[in-house]
C-alpha cells in the first residue's frame, strides 16, 4: 500500500478511538503503533505506546493529548 494510503488508514483508525470498549481502543492504538514502526517512525510509534499506557492507567487527559499529537504529526507525514 502506498505511504499516503497507509497514512489515511492510520488517521481513520485514530479517529475511531473515540468510541468502543477500552480494549478495542487500546488494540487500535497498538495497530497504529505497529504501522508507524513499519513506516520507520519510531518516535511516533513510542508515542502511540504511551497513549496505550495512559489509557490503561485511566489517565484520560494524557490519552487525549497523545492521540491529538499523533493525529497532528501523522497528518504531516503526507
PyMOL Python script that loads the backbone (N, CA, C, O; Angstrom):
from pymol import cmd

cmd.read_pdbstr("""\
ATOM      1  N   UNK A   1       0.855  -1.175   0.000  1.00  0.00           N
ATOM      2  CA  UNK A   1       0.000   0.000   0.000  1.00  0.00           C
ATOM      3  C   UNK A   1       0.900   1.237   0.000  1.00  0.00           C
ATOM      4  O   UNK A   1       1.857   1.300   0.771  1.00  0.00           O
ATOM      5  N   UNK A   2       0.605   2.216  -0.852  1.00  0.00           N
ATOM      6  CA  UNK A   2       1.409   3.452  -0.860  1.00  0.00           C
ATOM      7  C   UNK A   2       1.351   4.166   0.487  1.00  0.00           C
ATOM      8  O   UNK A   2       0.394   4.030   1.249  1.00  0.00           O
ATOM      9  N   UNK A   3       2.395   4.921   0.750  1.00  0.00           N
ATOM     10  CA  UNK A   3       2.510   5.594   2.050  1.00  0.00           C
ATOM     11  C   UNK A   3       1.325   6.508   2.335  1.00  0.00           C
ATOM     12  O   UNK A   3       0.813   6.513   3.454  1.00  0.00           O
ATOM     13  N   UNK A   4       0.877   7.281   1.348  1.00  0.00           N
ATOM     14  CA  UNK A   4      -0.249   8.203   1.574  1.00  0.00           C
ATOM     15  C   UNK A   4      -1.498   7.438   1.990  1.00  0.00           C
ATOM     16  O   UNK A   4      -2.240   7.885   2.864  1.00  0.00           O
ATOM     17  N   UNK A   5      -1.729   6.291   1.370  1.00  0.00           N
ATOM     18  CA  UNK A   5      -2.898   5.479   1.727  1.00  0.00           C
ATOM     19  C   UNK A   5      -2.750   4.916   3.137  1.00  0.00           C
ATOM     20  O   UNK A   5      -3.722   4.863   3.891  1.00  0.00           O
ATOM     21  N   UNK A   6      -1.533   4.494   3.496  1.00  0.00           N
ATOM     22  CA  UNK A   6      -1.297   3.974   4.851  1.00  0.00           C
ATOM     23  C   UNK A   6      -1.545   5.062   5.888  1.00  0.00           C
ATOM     24  O   UNK A   6      -2.105   4.800   6.953  1.00  0.00           O
ATOM     25  N   UNK A   7      -1.129   6.274   5.573  1.00  0.00           N
ATOM     26  CA  UNK A   7      -1.334   7.399   6.487  1.00  0.00           C
ATOM     27  C   UNK A   7      -2.825   7.677   6.652  1.00  0.00           C
ATOM     28  O   UNK A   7      -3.292   7.941   7.760  1.00  0.00           O
ATOM     29  N   UNK A   8      -3.566   7.618   5.556  1.00  0.00           N
ATOM     30  CA  UNK A   8      -5.018   7.823   5.641  1.00  0.00           C
ATOM     31  C   UNK A   8      -5.667   6.764   6.530  1.00  0.00           C
ATOM     32  O   UNK A   8      -6.572   7.070   7.306  1.00  0.00           O
ATOM     33  N   UNK A   9      -5.203   5.520   6.416  1.00  0.00           N
ATOM     34  CA  UNK A   9      -5.735   4.442   7.251  1.00  0.00           C
ATOM     35  C   UNK A   9      -5.403   4.708   8.716  1.00  0.00           C
ATOM     36  O   UNK A   9      -6.250   4.535   9.592  1.00  0.00           O
ATOM     37  N   UNK A  10      -4.166   5.128   8.976  1.00  0.00           N
ATOM     38  CA  UNK A  10      -3.782   5.428  10.360  1.00  0.00           C
ATOM     39  C   UNK A  10      -4.662   6.521  10.953  1.00  0.00           C
ATOM     40  O   UNK A  10      -5.109   6.416  12.095  1.00  0.00           O
ATOM     41  N   UNK A  11      -4.905   7.559  10.180  1.00  0.00           N
ATOM     42  CA  UNK A  11      -5.752   8.650  10.671  1.00  0.00           C
ATOM     43  C   UNK A  11      -7.173   8.168  10.914  1.00  0.00           C
ATOM     44  O   UNK A  11      -7.813   8.582  11.881  1.00  0.00           O
ATOM     45  N   UNK A  12      -7.668   7.303  10.049  1.00  0.00           N
ATOM     46  CA  UNK A  12      -9.015   6.747  10.235  1.00  0.00           C
ATOM     47  C   UNK A  12      -9.087   5.906  11.509  1.00  0.00           C
ATOM     48  O   UNK A  12     -10.060   5.977  12.260  1.00  0.00           O
ATOM     49  N   UNK A  13      -8.055   5.119  11.739  1.00  0.00           N
ATOM     50  CA  UNK A  13      -8.024   4.293  12.947  1.00  0.00           C
ATOM     51  C   UNK A  13      -7.985   5.182  14.189  1.00  0.00           C
ATOM     52  O   UNK A  13      -8.691   4.922  15.163  1.00  0.00           O
ATOM     53  N   UNK A  14      -7.165   6.223  14.156  1.00  0.00           N
ATOM     54  CA  UNK A  14      -7.104   7.134  15.306  1.00  0.00           C
ATOM     55  C   UNK A  14      -8.444   7.817  15.542  1.00  0.00           C
ATOM     56  O   UNK A  14      -8.858   7.995  16.687  1.00  0.00           O
ATOM     57  N   UNK A  15      -9.116   8.195  14.477  1.00  0.00           N
ATOM     58  CA  UNK A  15     -10.430   8.823  14.627  1.00  0.00           C
ATOM     59  C   UNK A  15     -11.444   7.857  15.218  1.00  0.00           C
ATOM     60  O   UNK A  15     -12.404   8.282  15.860  1.00  0.00           O
ATOM     61  N   UNK A  16     -11.241   6.566  15.007  1.00  0.00           N
ATOM     62  CA  UNK A  16     -12.156   5.548  15.530  1.00  0.00           C
ATOM     63  C   UNK A  16     -11.910   5.247  17.006  1.00  0.00           C
ATOM     64  O   UNK A  16     -12.624   4.434  17.593  1.00  0.00           O
ATOM     65  N   UNK A  17     -10.919   5.884  17.610  1.00  0.00           N
ATOM     66  CA  UNK A  17     -10.647   5.630  19.032  1.00  0.00           C
ATOM     67  C   UNK A  17     -11.532   6.466  19.943  1.00  0.00           C
ATOM     68  O   UNK A  17     -11.319   6.496  21.155  1.00  0.00           O
ATOM     69  N   UNK A  18     -12.514   7.139  19.380  1.00  0.00           N
ATOM     70  CA  UNK A  18     -13.449   7.917  20.196  1.00  0.00           C
ATOM     71  C   UNK A  18     -14.525   7.043  20.824  1.00  0.00           C
ATOM     72  O   UNK A  18     -15.119   7.411  21.837  1.00  0.00           O
ATOM     73  N   UNK A  19     -14.773   5.891  20.224  1.00  0.00           N
ATOM     74  CA  UNK A  19     -15.864   5.035  20.695  1.00  0.00           C
ATOM     75  C   UNK A  19     -15.380   3.597  20.840  1.00  0.00           C
ATOM     76  O   UNK A  19     -14.400   3.178  20.224  1.00  0.00           O
ATOM     77  N   UNK A  20     -16.091   2.872  21.662  1.00  0.00           N
ATOM     78  CA  UNK A  20     -15.807   1.451  21.818  1.00  0.00           C
ATOM     79  C   UNK A  20     -15.258   1.127  23.185  1.00  0.00           C
ATOM     80  O   UNK A  20     -14.909   2.013  23.966  1.00  0.00           O
ATOM     81  N   UNK A  21     -15.188  -0.163  23.460  1.00  0.00           N
ATOM     82  CA  UNK A  21     -14.627  -0.612  24.738  1.00  0.00           C
ATOM     83  C   UNK A  21     -13.138  -0.266  24.825  1.00  0.00           C
ATOM     84  O   UNK A  21     -12.462  -0.136  23.804  1.00  0.00           O
ATOM     85  N   UNK A  22     -12.645  -0.122  26.032  1.00  0.00           N
ATOM     86  CA  UNK A  22     -11.240   0.266  26.223  1.00  0.00           C
ATOM     87  C   UNK A  22     -10.273  -0.712  25.565  1.00  0.00           C
ATOM     88  O   UNK A  22      -9.256  -0.298  25.008  1.00  0.00           O
ATOM     89  N   UNK A  23     -10.580  -1.998  25.624  1.00  0.00           N
ATOM     90  CA  UNK A  23      -9.706  -2.987  24.986  1.00  0.00           C
ATOM     91  C   UNK A  23      -9.624  -2.760  23.485  1.00  0.00           C
ATOM     92  O   UNK A  23      -8.557  -2.893  22.886  1.00  0.00           O
ATOM     93  N   UNK A  24     -10.747  -2.420  22.886  1.00  0.00           N
ATOM     94  CA  UNK A  24     -10.788  -2.172  21.445  1.00  0.00           C
ATOM     95  C   UNK A  24      -9.994  -0.918  21.082  1.00  0.00           C
ATOM     96  O   UNK A  24      -9.272  -0.898  20.085  1.00  0.00           O
ATOM     97  N   UNK A  25     -10.132   0.115  21.890  1.00  0.00           N
ATOM     98  CA  UNK A  25      -9.385   1.357  21.656  1.00  0.00           C
ATOM     99  C   UNK A  25      -7.887   1.094  21.793  1.00  0.00           C
ATOM    100  O   UNK A  25      -7.097   1.564  20.974  1.00  0.00           O
ATOM    101  N   UNK A  26      -7.497   0.352  22.812  1.00  0.00           N
ATOM    102  CA  UNK A  26      -6.084   0.017  23.008  1.00  0.00           C
ATOM    103  C   UNK A  26      -5.558  -0.806  21.839  1.00  0.00           C
ATOM    104  O   UNK A  26      -4.432  -0.590  21.390  1.00  0.00           O
ATOM    105  N   UNK A  27      -6.358  -1.747  21.340  1.00  0.00           N
ATOM    106  CA  UNK A  27      -5.941  -2.553  20.188  1.00  0.00           C
ATOM    107  C   UNK A  27      -5.732  -1.688  18.948  1.00  0.00           C
ATOM    108  O   UNK A  27      -4.790  -1.900  18.185  1.00  0.00           O
ATOM    109  N   UNK A  28      -6.610  -0.720  18.756  1.00  0.00           N
ATOM    110  CA  UNK A  28      -6.470   0.192  17.614  1.00  0.00           C
ATOM    111  C   UNK A  28      -5.183   0.999  17.728  1.00  0.00           C
ATOM    112  O   UNK A  28      -4.482   1.200  16.736  1.00  0.00           O
ATOM    113  N   UNK A  29      -4.877   1.456  18.922  1.00  0.00           N
ATOM    114  CA  UNK A  29      -3.643   2.217  19.126  1.00  0.00           C
ATOM    115  C   UNK A  29      -2.408   1.341  18.901  1.00  0.00           C
ATOM    116  O   UNK A  29      -1.401   1.807  18.367  1.00  0.00           O
ATOM    117  N   UNK A  30      -2.488   0.097  19.304  1.00  0.00           N
ATOM    118  CA  UNK A  30      -1.365  -0.825  19.055  1.00  0.00           C
ATOM    119  C   UNK A  30      -1.186  -1.060  17.558  1.00  0.00           C
ATOM    120  O   UNK A  30      -0.062  -1.184  17.072  1.00  0.00           O
ATOM    121  N   UNK A  31      -2.299  -1.121  16.834  1.00  0.00           N
ATOM    122  CA  UNK A  31      -2.241  -1.252  15.379  1.00  0.00           C
ATOM    123  C   UNK A  31      -1.539  -0.037  14.773  1.00  0.00           C
ATOM    124  O   UNK A  31      -0.689  -0.178  13.894  1.00  0.00           O
ATOM    125  N   UNK A  32      -1.895   1.146  15.245  1.00  0.00           N
ATOM    126  CA  UNK A  32      -1.245   2.373  14.783  1.00  0.00           C
ATOM    127  C   UNK A  32       0.247   2.324  15.118  1.00  0.00           C
ATOM    128  O   UNK A  32       1.084   2.703  14.297  1.00  0.00           O
ATOM    129  N   UNK A  33       0.572   1.865  16.303  1.00  0.00           N
ATOM    130  CA  UNK A  33       1.967   1.774  16.734  1.00  0.00           C
ATOM    131  C   UNK A  33       2.771   0.883  15.777  1.00  0.00           C
ATOM    132  O   UNK A  33       3.868   1.253  15.358  1.00  0.00           O
ATOM    133  N   UNK A  34       2.233  -0.270  15.438  1.00  0.00           N
ATOM    134  CA  UNK A  34       2.941  -1.193  14.541  1.00  0.00           C
ATOM    135  C   UNK A  34       3.088  -0.603  13.140  1.00  0.00           C
ATOM    136  O   UNK A  34       4.138  -0.744  12.514  1.00  0.00           O
ATOM    137  N   UNK A  35       2.051   0.048  12.653  1.00  0.00           N
ATOM    138  CA  UNK A  35       2.128   0.679  11.331  1.00  0.00           C
ATOM    139  C   UNK A  35       3.182   1.780  11.313  1.00  0.00           C
ATOM    140  O   UNK A  35       3.913   1.933  10.335  1.00  0.00           O
ATOM    141  N   UNK A  36       3.254   2.539  12.396  1.00  0.00           N
ATOM    142  CA  UNK A  36       4.258   3.600  12.468  1.00  0.00           C
ATOM    143  C   UNK A  36       5.670   3.023  12.464  1.00  0.00           C
ATOM    144  O   UNK A  36       6.574   3.590  11.851  1.00  0.00           O
ATOM    145  N   UNK A  37       5.854   1.915  13.136  1.00  0.00           N
ATOM    146  CA  UNK A  37       7.162   1.247  13.090  1.00  0.00           C
ATOM    147  C   UNK A  37       7.475   0.817  11.654  1.00  0.00           C
ATOM    148  O   UNK A  37       8.615   0.926  11.203  1.00  0.00           O
ATOM    149  N   UNK A  38       6.457   0.327  10.942  1.00  0.00           N
ATOM    150  CA  UNK A  38       6.628  -0.063   9.548  1.00  0.00           C
ATOM    151  C   UNK A  38       6.936   1.100   8.633  1.00  0.00           C
ATOM    152  O   UNK A  38       7.559   0.927   7.586  1.00  0.00           O
ATOM    153  N   UNK A  39       6.501   2.287   9.026  1.00  0.00           N
ATOM    154  CA  UNK A  39       6.790   3.497   8.256  1.00  0.00           C
ATOM    155  C   UNK A  39       8.092   4.156   8.695  1.00  0.00           C
ATOM    156  O   UNK A  39       8.405   5.269   8.271  1.00  0.00           O
ATOM    157  N   UNK A  40       8.846   3.470   9.542  1.00  0.00           N
ATOM    158  CA  UNK A  40      10.115   3.975  10.071  1.00  0.00           C
ATOM    159  C   UNK A  40       9.929   5.295  10.832  1.00  0.00           C
ATOM    160  O   UNK A  40      10.649   6.271  10.622  1.00  0.00           O
ATOM    161  N   UNK A  41       8.937   5.282  11.719  1.00  0.00           N
ATOM    162  CA  UNK A  41       8.640   6.424  12.578  1.00  0.00           C
ATOM    163  C   UNK A  41       8.663   5.966  14.041  1.00  0.00           C
ATOM    164  O   UNK A  41       7.623   5.952  14.700  1.00  0.00           O
ATOM    165  N   UNK A  42       9.846   5.591  14.553  1.00  0.00           N
ATOM    166  CA  UNK A  42       9.906   5.023  15.907  1.00  0.00           C
ATOM    167  C   UNK A  42       9.459   5.990  17.002  1.00  0.00           C
ATOM    168  O   UNK A  42       8.867   5.557  17.991  1.00  0.00           O
ATOM    169  N   UNK A  43       9.724   7.273  16.854  1.00  0.00           N
ATOM    170  CA  UNK A  43       9.320   8.234  17.888  1.00  0.00           C
ATOM    171  C   UNK A  43       7.798   8.318  17.980  1.00  0.00           C
ATOM    172  O   UNK A  43       7.240   8.376  19.076  1.00  0.00           O
ATOM    173  N   UNK A  44       7.135   8.325  16.832  1.00  0.00           N
ATOM    174  CA  UNK A  44       5.672   8.360  16.842  1.00  0.00           C
ATOM    175  C   UNK A  44       5.104   7.032  17.342  1.00  0.00           C
ATOM    176  O   UNK A  44       4.083   7.010  18.029  1.00  0.00           O
ATOM    177  N   UNK A  45       5.764   5.932  16.997  1.00  0.00           N
ATOM    178  CA  UNK A  45       5.326   4.625  17.494  1.00  0.00           C
ATOM    179  C   UNK A  45       5.416   4.579  19.016  1.00  0.00           C
ATOM    180  O   UNK A  45       4.527   4.053  19.685  1.00  0.00           O
ATOM    181  N   UNK A  46       6.493   5.133  19.551  1.00  0.00           N
ATOM    182  CA  UNK A  46       6.641   5.186  21.009  1.00  0.00           C
ATOM    183  C   UNK A  46       5.530   6.025  21.635  1.00  0.00           C
ATOM    184  O   UNK A  46       5.015   5.684  22.700  1.00  0.00           O
ATOM    185  N   UNK A  47       5.167   7.107  20.980  1.00  0.00           N
ATOM    186  CA  UNK A  47       4.101   7.974  21.494  1.00  0.00           C
ATOM    187  C   UNK A  47       2.765   7.232  21.492  1.00  0.00           C
ATOM    188  O   UNK A  47       1.950   7.414  22.397  1.00  0.00           O
ATOM    189  N   UNK A  48       2.540   6.398  20.475  1.00  0.00           N
ATOM    190  CA  UNK A  48       1.323   5.588  20.450  1.00  0.00           C
ATOM    191  C   UNK A  48       1.326   4.608  21.623  1.00  0.00           C
ATOM    192  O   UNK A  48       0.284   4.356  22.229  1.00  0.00           O
ATOM    193  N   UNK A  49       2.490   4.060  21.939  1.00  0.00           N
ATOM    194  CA  UNK A  49       2.612   3.183  23.094  1.00  0.00           C
ATOM    195  C   UNK A  49       2.321   3.918  24.386  1.00  0.00           C
ATOM    196  O   UNK A  49       1.715   3.360  25.301  1.00  0.00           O
ATOM    197  N   UNK A  50       2.750   5.162  24.466  1.00  0.00           N
ATOM    198  CA  UNK A  50       2.459   5.977  25.645  1.00  0.00           C
ATOM    199  C   UNK A  50       0.958   6.247  25.769  1.00  0.00           C
ATOM    200  O   UNK A  50       0.422   6.312  26.875  1.00  0.00           O
ATOM    201  N   UNK A  51       0.287   6.404  24.631  1.00  0.00           N
ATOM    202  CA  UNK A  51      -1.167   6.615  24.657  1.00  0.00           C
ATOM    203  C   UNK A  51      -1.872   5.377  25.201  1.00  0.00           C
ATOM    204  O   UNK A  51      -2.825   5.483  25.973  1.00  0.00           O
ATOM    205  N   UNK A  52      -1.394   4.198  24.789  1.00  0.00           N
ATOM    206  CA  UNK A  52      -1.970   2.952  25.309  1.00  0.00           C
ATOM    207  C   UNK A  52      -1.760   2.875  26.822  1.00  0.00           C
ATOM    208  O   UNK A  52      -2.677   2.528  27.566  1.00  0.00           O
ATOM    209  N   UNK A  53      -0.556   3.200  27.267  1.00  0.00           N
ATOM    210  CA  UNK A  53      -0.252   3.144  28.703  1.00  0.00           C
ATOM    211  C   UNK A  53      -1.137   4.123  29.481  1.00  0.00           C
ATOM    212  O   UNK A  53      -1.631   3.791  30.559  1.00  0.00           O
ATOM    213  N   UNK A  54      -1.337   5.323  28.940  1.00  0.00           N
ATOM    214  CA  UNK A  54      -2.194   6.311  29.602  1.00  0.00           C
ATOM    215  C   UNK A  54      -3.624   5.795  29.700  1.00  0.00           C
ATOM    216  O   UNK A  54      -4.286   5.964  30.724  1.00  0.00           O
ATOM    217  N   UNK A  55      -4.089   5.168  28.633  1.00  0.00           N
ATOM    218  CA  UNK A  55      -5.445   4.621  28.643  1.00  0.00           C
ATOM    219  C   UNK A  55      -5.571   3.517  29.685  1.00  0.00           C
ATOM    220  O   UNK A  55      -6.566   3.449  30.407  1.00  0.00           O
ATOM    221  N   UNK A  56      -4.576   2.665  29.761  1.00  0.00           N
ATOM    222  CA  UNK A  56      -4.633   1.550  30.706  1.00  0.00           C
ATOM    223  C   UNK A  56      -4.594   2.003  32.159  1.00  0.00           C
ATOM    224  O   UNK A  56      -5.168   1.344  33.026  1.00  0.00           O
ATOM    225  N   UNK A  57      -3.930   3.112  32.434  1.00  0.00           N
ATOM    226  CA  UNK A  57      -3.899   3.587  33.820  1.00  0.00           C
ATOM    227  C   UNK A  57      -5.028   4.579  34.119  1.00  0.00           C
ATOM    228  O   UNK A  57      -5.127   5.105  35.228  1.00  0.00           O
ATOM    229  N   UNK A  58      -5.876   4.825  33.117  1.00  0.00           N
ATOM    230  CA  UNK A  58      -7.046   5.679  33.322  1.00  0.00           C
ATOM    231  C   UNK A  58      -6.763   7.164  33.237  1.00  0.00           C
ATOM    232  O   UNK A  58      -7.566   7.967  33.711  1.00  0.00           O
ATOM    233  N   UNK A  59      -5.645   7.552  32.648  1.00  0.00           N
ATOM    234  CA  UNK A  59      -5.281   8.963  32.503  1.00  0.00           C
ATOM    235  C   UNK A  59      -5.852   9.474  31.182  1.00  0.00           C
ATOM    236  O   UNK A  59      -5.154   9.555  30.171  1.00  0.00           O
ATOM    237  N   UNK A  60      -7.137   9.816  31.219  1.00  0.00           N
ATOM    238  CA  UNK A  60      -7.842  10.218  30.012  1.00  0.00           C
ATOM    239  C   UNK A  60      -7.275  11.493  29.396  1.00  0.00           C
ATOM    240  O   UNK A  60      -7.208  11.612  28.173  1.00  0.00           O
ATOM    241  N   UNK A  61      -6.870  12.439  30.225  1.00  0.00           N
ATOM    242  CA  UNK A  61      -6.317  13.689  29.699  1.00  0.00           C
ATOM    243  C   UNK A  61      -5.035  13.419  28.892  1.00  0.00           C
ATOM    244  O   UNK A  61      -4.864  13.966  27.802  1.00  0.00           O
ATOM    245  N   UNK A  62      -4.147  12.586  29.420  1.00  0.00           N
ATOM    246  CA  UNK A  62      -2.918  12.257  28.709  1.00  0.00           C
ATOM    247  C   UNK A  62      -3.209  11.456  27.446  1.00  0.00           C
ATOM    248  O   UNK A  62      -2.568  11.662  26.415  1.00  0.00           O
ATOM    249  N   UNK A  63      -4.176  10.543  27.525  1.00  0.00           N
ATOM    250  CA  UNK A  63      -4.570   9.775  26.348  1.00  0.00           C
ATOM    251  C   UNK A  63      -5.033  10.708  25.231  1.00  0.00           C
ATOM    252  O   UNK A  63      -4.622  10.560  24.080  1.00  0.00           O
ATOM    253  N   UNK A  64      -5.885  11.662  25.575  1.00  0.00           N
ATOM    254  CA  UNK A  64      -6.399  12.598  24.574  1.00  0.00           C
ATOM    255  C   UNK A  64      -5.277  13.461  23.996  1.00  0.00           C
ATOM    256  O   UNK A  64      -5.257  13.733  22.796  1.00  0.00           O
ATOM    257  N   UNK A  65      -4.347  13.892  24.846  1.00  0.00           N
ATOM    258  CA  UNK A  65      -3.196  14.676  24.356  1.00  0.00           C
ATOM    259  C   UNK A  65      -2.358  13.857  23.382  1.00  0.00           C
ATOM    260  O   UNK A  65      -1.968  14.344  22.321  1.00  0.00           O
ATOM    261  N   UNK A  66      -2.086  12.618  23.749  1.00  0.00           N
ATOM    262  CA  UNK A  66      -1.263  11.753  22.898  1.00  0.00           C
ATOM    263  C   UNK A  66      -1.961  11.482  21.568  1.00  0.00           C
ATOM    264  O   UNK A  66      -1.322  11.503  20.516  1.00  0.00           O
ATOM    265  N   UNK A  67      -3.255  11.230  21.611  1.00  0.00           N
ATOM    266  CA  UNK A  67      -3.996  10.974  20.370  1.00  0.00           C
ATOM    267  C   UNK A  67      -4.003  12.205  19.473  1.00  0.00           C
ATOM    268  O   UNK A  67      -3.800  12.086  18.265  1.00  0.00           O
ATOM    269  N   UNK A  68      -4.232  13.375  20.036  1.00  0.00           N
ATOM    270  CA  UNK A  68      -4.222  14.610  19.243  1.00  0.00           C
ATOM    271  C   UNK A  68      -2.830  14.856  18.646  1.00  0.00           C
ATOM    272  O   UNK A  68      -2.706  15.264  17.492  1.00  0.00           O
ATOM    273  N   UNK A  69      -1.790  14.603  19.440  1.00  0.00           N
ATOM    274  CA  UNK A  69      -0.417  14.752  18.955  1.00  0.00           C
ATOM    275  C   UNK A  69      -0.171  13.825  17.768  1.00  0.00           C
ATOM    276  O   UNK A  69       0.381  14.241  16.749  1.00  0.00           O
ATOM    277  N   UNK A  70      -0.590  12.554  17.907  1.00  0.00           N
ATOM    278  CA  UNK A  70      -0.403  11.590  16.826  1.00  0.00           C
ATOM    279  C   UNK A  70      -1.169  11.994  15.576  1.00  0.00           C
ATOM    280  O   UNK A  70      -0.640  11.906  14.468  1.00  0.00           O
ATOM    281  N   UNK A  71      -2.406  12.434  15.743  1.00  0.00           N
ATOM    282  CA  UNK A  71      -3.190  12.854  14.590  1.00  0.00           C
ATOM    283  C   UNK A  71      -2.504  14.002  13.854  1.00  0.00           C
ATOM    284  O   UNK A  71      -2.465  14.027  12.624  1.00  0.00           O
ATOM    285  N   UNK A  72      -1.974  14.936  14.604  1.00  0.00           N
ATOM    286  CA  UNK A  72      -1.297  16.072  14.002  1.00  0.00           C
ATOM    287  C   UNK A  72      -0.025  15.653  13.271  1.00  0.00           C
ATOM    288  O   UNK A  72       0.173  16.010  12.109  1.00  0.00           O
ATOM    289  N   UNK A  73       0.824  14.906  13.942  1.00  0.00           N
ATOM    290  CA  UNK A  73       2.114  14.516  13.357  1.00  0.00           C
ATOM    291  C   UNK A  73       1.951  13.551  12.191  1.00  0.00           C
ATOM    292  O   UNK A  73       2.674  13.653  11.201  1.00  0.00           O
ATOM    293  N   UNK A  74       1.011  12.614  12.293  1.00  0.00           N
ATOM    294  CA  UNK A  74       0.782  11.683  11.193  1.00  0.00           C
ATOM    295  C   UNK A  74       0.221  12.412   9.981  1.00  0.00           C
ATOM    296  O   UNK A  74       0.566  12.087   8.845  1.00  0.00           O
ATOM    297  N   UNK A  75      -0.630  13.384  10.211  1.00  0.00           N
ATOM    298  CA  UNK A  75      -1.146  14.190   9.116  1.00  0.00           C
ATOM    299  C   UNK A  75      -0.043  14.910   8.350  1.00  0.00           C
ATOM    300  O   UNK A  75      -0.163  15.133   7.146  1.00  0.00           O
ATOM    301  N   UNK A  76       1.022  15.270   9.040  1.00  0.00           N
ATOM    302  CA  UNK A  76       2.147  15.961   8.388  1.00  0.00           C
ATOM    303  C   UNK A  76       3.074  15.003   7.641  1.00  0.00           C
ATOM    304  O   UNK A  76       3.950  15.454   6.902  1.00  0.00           O
ATOM    305  N   UNK A  77       2.902  13.707   7.815  1.00  0.00           N
ATOM    306  CA  UNK A  77       3.756  12.755   7.111  1.00  0.00           C
ATOM    307  C   UNK A  77       3.437  12.667   5.621  1.00  0.00           C
ATOM    308  O   UNK A  77       4.255  12.196   4.831  1.00  0.00           O
ATOM    309  N   UNK A  78       2.259  13.116   5.249  1.00  0.00           N
ATOM    310  CA  UNK A  78       1.876  13.066   3.823  1.00  0.00           C
ATOM    311  C   UNK A  78       2.840  13.880   3.077  1.00  0.00           C
ATOM    312  O   UNK A  78       2.734  13.998   1.856  1.00  0.00           O
TER     313      UNK A  78
END
""", "prot")
cmd.dss("prot")
cmd.show_as("cartoon", "prot")
cmd.util.cbc("prot")
cmd.orient("prot")
